[in-house]
Amino acid sequence: RHDAQLPSNAFTVSSGKLLIAMTQAELNAAVERAQAEAQAKLVVGATVTGSKGTPVGTIDAIDDQFVTLKLLSGKLIKMQRSSVGAGPQGGIIGLTAEELEAQVAGSR
């Protein structure tokens, strides 16, 4: 059901086949738990980090379709929810603060 990247030390060779110590159902459940934990970090007030690893702002509003970011400058930008991923501390996005500010300036 899911594609998962596993470290090479998760595998063992047995009778010429690669094995892991989980069943397919256990692996799917582990992936789903990890996805749910990551999505739970996308909440109002969470910090969003940009492509250079520095904060670009915080989540001001969020629903099933859109995320509104409050940029460091205080400006708001609304974007598709799919453009904000879940990171270790909150949200992550593939743009820098400067690029987001340019988008806000260009939309006026």
Residue frames as a rotation matrix with the C-alpha (Angstrom) as fourth column:
ARG 1
0.561 0.828 0.000 0.00
0.828 -0.561 0.000 0.00
0.000 0.000 -1.000 0.00
HIS 2
0.910 -0.302 -0.284 2.92
-0.223 -0.934 0.280 2.40
-0.349 -0.191 -0.917 0.68
ASP 3
0.481 -0.877 0.005 6.38
0.325 0.174 -0.929 2.96
0.814 0.449 0.369 -0.69
ALA 4
0.978 -0.203 0.055 8.88
-0.122 -0.332 0.936 3.15
-0.171 -0.921 -0.349 2.15
GLN 5
0.330 -0.939 -0.095 12.58
-0.362 -0.033 -0.932 3.82
0.872 0.342 -0.351 2.25
LEU 6
0.998 -0.054 0.039 14.39
-0.010 0.457 0.889 1.58
-0.065 -0.888 0.455 4.68
PRO 7
0.303 -0.953 -0.023 18.06
-0.924 -0.299 0.237 1.63
-0.233 -0.050 -0.971 5.65
SER 8
0.095 -0.333 -0.938 20.18
-0.639 0.702 -0.314 -1.18
0.763 0.629 -0.145 4.28
ASN 9
-0.872 -0.483 0.077 20.74
-0.359 0.525 -0.772 -2.56
0.332 -0.701 -0.631 7.79
ALA 10
-0.156 0.898 0.412 16.98
-0.885 0.059 -0.462 -3.26
-0.439 -0.437 0.785 8.04
PHE 11
0.646 0.383 -0.660 17.43
-0.708 0.623 -0.331 -6.18
0.285 0.682 0.674 5.65
THR 12
-0.161 -0.679 0.717 18.84
-0.611 0.639 0.468 -9.64
-0.775 -0.363 -0.517 6.07
VAL 13
-0.197 0.030 -0.980 19.45
-0.908 0.371 0.194 -12.28
0.370 0.928 -0.046 3.42
SER 14
-0.288 0.168 0.943 17.75
-0.498 0.814 -0.297 -15.64
-0.818 -0.555 -0.150 3.81
SER 15
-0.003 0.222 0.975 17.66
0.547 0.817 -0.184 -18.34
-0.837 0.532 -0.124 1.11
GLY 16
-0.677 -0.414 0.608 18.74
0.730 -0.278 0.624 -15.75
-0.090 0.867 0.490 -1.46
LYS 17
0.194 0.805 0.561 15.92
0.671 -0.526 0.522 -13.32
0.715 0.275 -0.642 -0.57
LEU 18
-0.813 -0.371 0.449 15.93
-0.013 -0.760 -0.650 -10.02
0.583 -0.534 0.613 1.27
LEU 19
0.091 0.829 -0.552 13.81
0.778 0.287 0.559 -10.03
0.622 -0.480 -0.619 4.43
ILE 20
-0.512 -0.158 0.845 12.81
-0.402 -0.825 -0.398 -7.40
0.760 -0.543 0.358 6.98
ALA 21
-0.933 0.065 -0.355 11.56
0.328 0.565 -0.757 -8.01
0.151 -0.823 -0.548 10.50
MET 22
-0.540 0.817 -0.202 8.06
-0.434 -0.476 -0.765 -6.69
-0.721 -0.326 0.611 9.76
THR 23
-0.269 0.563 0.782 5.08
0.792 0.591 -0.153 -8.03
-0.548 0.578 -0.605 7.92
GLN 24
-0.663 0.104 0.742 3.58
0.556 -0.595 0.580 -5.98
0.501 0.797 0.337 5.11
ALA 25
0.438 0.897 0.056 0.68
0.564 -0.323 0.760 -5.02
0.700 -0.301 -0.648 7.41
GLU 26
0.467 -0.347 -0.813 3.10
0.784 -0.262 0.563 -3.90
-0.409 -0.900 0.149 10.16
LEU 27
-0.654 -0.745 0.130 5.11
0.703 -0.536 0.469 -1.83
-0.280 0.398 0.874 7.68
ASN 28
-0.321 0.632 0.705 1.94
0.516 -0.508 0.690 -0.19
0.794 0.585 -0.163 6.30
ALA 29
0.689 0.598 -0.410 0.77
0.645 -0.248 0.722 0.60
0.330 -0.762 -0.556 9.85
ALA 30
0.043 -0.767 -0.640 4.17
0.813 -0.345 0.468 2.11
-0.580 -0.540 0.610 10.73
VAL 31
-0.780 -0.282 0.558 4.09
0.595 -0.612 0.522 4.31
0.194 0.739 0.645 7.61
GLU 32
0.080 0.911 0.404 0.53
0.497 -0.388 0.776 5.44
0.864 0.139 -0.484 8.39
ARG 33
0.619 0.065 -0.783 1.48
0.774 -0.217 0.594 6.29
-0.131 -0.974 -0.185 12.01
ALA 34
-0.423 -0.868 -0.259 4.47
0.750 -0.496 0.438 8.32
-0.508 -0.009 0.861 10.80
GLN 35
-0.627 0.265 0.733 2.30
0.521 -0.557 0.647 10.18
0.579 0.787 0.211 8.27
ALA 36
0.482 0.874 -0.066 -0.34
0.591 -0.269 0.760 10.97
0.646 -0.406 -0.646 10.91
GLU 37
0.347 -0.449 -0.823 2.33
0.816 -0.288 0.501 12.21
-0.462 -0.846 0.267 13.36
ALA 38
-0.730 -0.650 0.211 3.82
0.659 -0.588 0.469 14.44
-0.181 0.481 0.858 10.66
GLN 39
-0.327 0.687 0.649 0.44
0.470 -0.477 0.742 15.89
0.820 0.548 -0.167 9.65
ALA 40
0.551 0.544 -0.633 -0.38
0.803 -0.137 0.580 16.59
0.228 -0.828 -0.512 13.31
LYS 41
-0.276 -0.752 -0.599 2.50
0.800 -0.525 0.290 19.11
-0.533 -0.399 0.746 13.33
LEU 42
-0.815 0.062 0.576 0.72
0.395 -0.668 0.631 21.26
0.424 0.742 0.520 10.71
VAL 43
0.156 0.836 -0.526 -1.36
0.987 -0.118 0.107 23.41
0.027 -0.536 -0.844 13.03
VAL 44
0.709 0.151 0.689 -2.04
0.198 -0.980 0.012 27.12
0.677 0.128 -0.725 13.52
GLY 45
0.856 -0.439 0.274 1.04
-0.489 -0.515 0.704 28.70
-0.168 -0.736 -0.656 15.06
ALA 46
0.615 -0.655 0.439 3.49
0.516 0.756 0.403 26.09
-0.596 -0.021 0.803 13.77
THR 47
0.090 -0.704 -0.705 6.72
-0.490 -0.647 0.584 27.42
-0.867 0.293 -0.403 12.30
VAL 48
0.930 0.118 0.348 7.25
0.250 0.489 -0.835 26.85
-0.268 0.864 0.426 8.57
THR 49
0.064 -0.989 -0.131 10.82
-0.019 -0.132 0.991 26.40
-0.998 -0.061 -0.027 7.37
GLY 50
0.703 0.172 -0.690 11.95
-0.620 -0.327 -0.713 27.29
-0.349 0.929 -0.124 3.86
SER 51
0.943 -0.275 -0.186 14.21
0.067 0.706 -0.705 25.58
0.325 0.653 0.684 1.36
LYS 52
0.050 -0.979 0.199 17.35
-0.254 -0.205 -0.945 26.92
0.966 -0.003 -0.259 3.06
GLY 53
-0.166 -0.070 -0.984 16.33
0.720 0.673 -0.170 25.54
0.674 -0.736 -0.061 6.44
THR 54
-0.983 -0.150 -0.108 15.44
0.184 -0.735 -0.653 28.90
0.018 -0.661 0.750 7.92
PRO 55
-0.292 0.937 -0.195 12.00
0.672 0.056 -0.738 30.00
-0.681 -0.346 -0.646 9.16
VAL 56
-0.817 0.126 0.562 9.77
0.420 -0.538 0.731 31.75
0.394 0.834 0.387 6.61
GLY 57
-0.450 0.707 0.545 6.80
-0.704 -0.657 0.270 32.33
0.549 -0.262 0.794 8.91
THR 58
-0.876 0.268 0.401 4.05
-0.157 0.628 -0.762 30.57
-0.456 -0.730 -0.509 10.83
ILE 59
-0.673 0.729 0.122 0.77
0.573 0.410 0.709 28.91
0.467 0.548 -0.694 9.94
ASP 60
-0.903 0.404 0.146 -1.99
-0.429 -0.821 -0.376 31.51
-0.033 -0.402 0.915 10.41
ALA 61
0.181 0.963 0.202 -4.87
-0.807 0.262 -0.529 29.31
-0.562 -0.068 0.824 9.16
ILE 62
-0.877 -0.435 -0.204 -5.20
-0.476 0.725 0.497 25.81
-0.068 0.533 -0.843 7.75
ASP 63
0.266 0.918 0.295 -7.97
-0.728 0.392 -0.563 23.66
-0.632 -0.065 0.772 6.27
ASP 64
0.407 -0.054 0.912 -8.21
0.270 0.961 -0.064 20.67
-0.873 0.272 0.406 3.93
GLN 65
0.732 -0.038 0.681 -7.34
0.680 -0.017 -0.733 22.75
0.040 0.999 0.014 0.84
PHE 66
0.468 -0.487 0.738 -5.35
0.117 -0.793 -0.598 25.81
0.876 0.367 -0.314 1.90
VAL 67
0.170 -0.493 -0.853 -2.69
0.977 -0.030 0.212 27.03
-0.130 -0.869 0.477 4.31
THR 68
0.800 -0.007 0.599 -2.35
0.117 -0.979 -0.169 30.72
0.588 0.205 -0.783 5.10
LEU 69
0.063 -0.873 -0.484 1.18
0.969 0.171 -0.181 31.62
0.241 -0.458 0.856 6.13
LYS 70
0.995 0.029 -0.094 2.04
0.057 -0.946 0.318 34.69
-0.079 -0.322 -0.944 8.14
LEU 71
0.451 -0.879 0.157 5.45
0.520 0.115 -0.847 35.64
0.726 0.464 0.509 6.76
LEU 72
-0.185 -0.642 -0.744 8.22
0.982 -0.141 -0.123 37.08
-0.027 -0.754 0.656 8.92
SER 73
-0.910 -0.137 0.391 7.27
0.227 -0.955 0.193 40.50
0.347 0.264 0.900 7.55
GLY 74
-0.680 0.728 -0.088 3.72
-0.093 -0.204 -0.975 40.04
-0.727 -0.655 0.206 8.86
LYS 75
-0.366 0.537 -0.760 2.23
-0.931 -0.215 0.296 39.68
-0.004 0.815 0.579 5.37
LEU 76
0.030 0.479 0.877 -0.19
-0.317 0.837 -0.446 36.82
-0.948 -0.265 0.177 4.71
ILE 77
-0.506 -0.128 -0.853 0.01
-0.859 0.170 0.484 34.42
0.083 0.977 -0.195 1.78
LYS 78
0.330 0.702 0.631 -2.55
-0.600 0.672 -0.434 31.70
-0.729 -0.236 0.643 0.99
MET 79
-0.448 -0.535 -0.716 -1.34
-0.887 0.368 0.280 28.57
0.113 0.760 -0.639 -0.77
GLN 80
0.408 0.551 -0.728 -2.45
-0.503 0.801 0.324 25.04
0.762 0.234 0.604 -1.56
ARG 81
0.718 -0.096 0.689 -2.13
-0.627 0.339 0.701 22.73
-0.301 -0.936 0.184 1.44
SER 82
0.906 -0.350 0.238 -0.17
0.404 0.883 -0.240 20.30
-0.126 0.314 0.941 -0.72
SER 83
0.498 -0.757 0.422 2.61
0.099 -0.434 -0.895 22.88
0.861 0.488 -0.142 -1.09
VAL 84
0.059 -0.453 0.890 3.39
-0.931 -0.347 -0.115 22.75
0.361 -0.821 -0.442 2.65
GLY 85
0.128 -0.106 -0.986 4.91
0.019 0.994 -0.104 19.50
0.992 -0.005 0.129 3.84
ALA 86
0.971 0.162 0.178 5.26
-0.184 0.021 0.983 18.25
0.155 -0.987 0.051 7.38
GLY 87
0.103 -0.993 -0.051 8.75
-0.270 0.022 -0.963 18.59
0.957 0.113 -0.266 8.80
PRO 88
-0.348 -0.337 -0.875 10.38
0.621 0.616 -0.484 17.61
0.702 -0.712 -0.005 12.07
GLN 89
-0.856 -0.049 -0.515 9.37
0.460 -0.529 -0.713 20.84
-0.238 -0.847 0.475 13.86
GLY 90
-0.094 0.833 -0.545 6.34
-0.139 -0.553 -0.822 22.02
-0.986 -0.002 0.168 11.87
GLY 91
0.857 0.464 0.225 5.91
0.172 0.153 -0.973 22.81
-0.486 0.872 0.051 8.19
ILE 92
-0.360 -0.933 -0.031 8.41
0.240 -0.125 0.963 22.86
-0.902 0.339 0.269 5.34
ILE 93
0.811 0.573 -0.116 8.18
0.083 -0.309 -0.947 24.54
-0.579 0.759 -0.299 1.97
GLY 94
0.277 -0.718 0.639 10.36
0.910 0.409 0.066 24.55
-0.308 0.563 0.767 -1.13
LEU 95
0.466 -0.099 0.879 10.79
0.435 -0.840 -0.325 28.33
0.770 0.534 -0.348 -1.23
THR 96
-0.627 -0.670 -0.397 12.85
0.728 -0.322 -0.606 30.85
0.278 -0.669 0.690 0.71
ALA 97
-0.014 0.575 -0.818 11.42
0.712 -0.569 -0.411 33.77
-0.702 -0.588 -0.402 2.68
GLU 98
-0.596 -0.299 -0.746 12.63
-0.216 -0.834 0.507 36.09
-0.774 0.463 0.433 -0.08
GLU 99
-0.968 0.249 0.021 10.84
0.109 0.345 0.932 34.08
0.225 0.905 -0.361 -2.77
LEU 100
-0.244 0.925 -0.293 7.59
0.970 0.238 -0.057 34.11
0.017 -0.298 -0.954 -0.77
GLU 101
-0.119 0.142 -0.983 7.88
0.345 -0.922 -0.175 37.87
-0.931 -0.359 0.061 -0.22
ALA 102
-0.887 -0.252 -0.388 8.37
-0.265 -0.410 0.873 38.31
-0.379 0.877 0.297 -3.97
GLN 103
-0.718 0.690 0.094 5.22
0.599 0.543 0.588 36.29
0.355 0.478 -0.803 -4.65
VAL 104
0.030 0.734 -0.678 3.23
0.883 -0.338 -0.327 38.47
-0.469 -0.589 -0.658 -2.26
ALA 105
-0.340 -0.238 -0.910 4.61
-0.044 -0.963 0.268 41.63
-0.939 0.131 0.317 -3.88
GLY 106
-0.987 -0.111 -0.114 3.87
-0.122 0.067 0.990 40.28
-0.102 0.992 -0.079 -7.37
SER 107
-0.555 0.831 0.037 0.26
0.820 0.539 0.190 39.44
0.138 0.136 -0.981 -6.57
ARG 108
-0.175 0.483 -0.858 -0.71
0.508 -0.702 -0.499 43.06
-0.843 -0.523 -0.123 -5.88
